[in-house]
Every structure is written in structure tokens, then in C-alpha cells.
């Protein structure tokens, strides 16, 4: 597997959540792709956190005028 394919598969795994043994094997031997995978996972986590906080703020805005 080349790095371009590995990066595509990293994104696919984030989107679908499927295990990918070939990708894991590539990541074990490629520090660049391993770093890419780590950054993509962190970005996904940050986006989830931001979405959660935004939803909480929206709920608070709905609540405040009712008080």
C-alpha cells in the first residue's frame, strides 16, 4: 500500500469505523501516515466536541428567553 492509498483509507475508517488490517500494517511502518492518522483522529474529536458545545449553547439560548 502506498501513502496516498493509506491516507484515503484513514479517512474511510474514520467515516465508517471499519477495521482495516492492511492500513494498520502500513501505519505501523510509516511514521508520516501514522502522524496523519493521529491528526485526523484528533481533528474528528475536536469537531465532535465543537458540535456538542454548539448544540449546548443553542439549547441554552432557547432556555434563557423562557426564564
C-alpha positions as CSV (number, residue, x, y, z in Angstrom):
1,X,0.0,0.0,0.0
2,X,1.3,3.4,-0.8
3,X,0.9,6.5,1.3
4,X,-1.8,8.1,-0.8
5,X,-4.0,5.0,-0.5
6,X,-3.3,4.8,3.2
7,X,-4.5,8.4,3.7
8,X,-7.6,7.6,1.8
9,X,-8.2,4.6,3.9
10,X,-7.6,6.5,7.1
11,X,-10.4,8.9,6.2
12,X,-12.7,6.0,5.2
13,X,-12.0,4.3,8.5
14,X,-12.9,7.5,10.4
15,X,-16.1,7.8,8.4
16,X,-17.2,4.1,8.5
17,X,-15.5,2.8,11.6
18,X,-14.4,-0.4,10.0
19,X,-11.2,-2.3,10.9
20,X,-8.5,-2.3,8.3
21,X,-5.6,-4.7,8.9
22,X,-3.7,-3.6,5.8
23,X,-3.9,0.0,6.9
24,X,-2.8,-0.9,10.4
25,X,0.2,-2.7,8.9
26,X,1.1,0.3,6.8
27,X,0.7,2.7,9.7
28,X,3.0,0.5,11.9
29,X,5.8,1.0,9.4
30,X,5.2,4.6,8.1
31,X,5.6,7.4,10.6
32,X,4.3,10.0,8.1
33,X,1.0,8.2,7.7
34,X,0.8,7.3,11.4
35,X,1.1,11.1,12.1
36,X,-1.6,11.8,9.5
37,X,-3.9,9.3,11.1
38,X,-3.3,10.7,14.6
39,X,-4.0,14.2,13.4
40,X,-7.2,13.2,11.6
41,X,-8.5,11.4,14.7
42,X,-7.7,14.5,16.8
43,X,-9.5,16.7,14.3
44,X,-12.5,14.4,14.3
45,X,-12.6,14.5,18.1
46,X,-12.3,18.3,18.2
47,X,-15.1,18.7,15.6
48,X,-17.3,16.4,17.7
49,X,-16.6,18.5,20.8
50,X,-17.3,21.7,19.0
51,X,-20.6,20.3,17.7
52,X,-21.6,19.2,21.2
53,X,-20.7,22.6,22.7
54,X,-22.6,24.4,19.9
55,X,-25.7,22.3,20.5
56,X,-25.5,23.0,24.2
57,X,-25.2,26.8,23.5
58,X,-28.2,26.6,21.2
59,X,-30.2,24.8,23.9
60,X,-29.2,27.5,26.4
61,X,-30.3,30.2,24.1
62,X,-33.7,28.5,23.8
63,X,-33.9,28.2,27.5
64,X,-32.9,31.8,28.6
65,X,-35.8,33.7,27.0
66,X,-38.2,31.3,28.7
67,X,-36.9,32.2,32.1
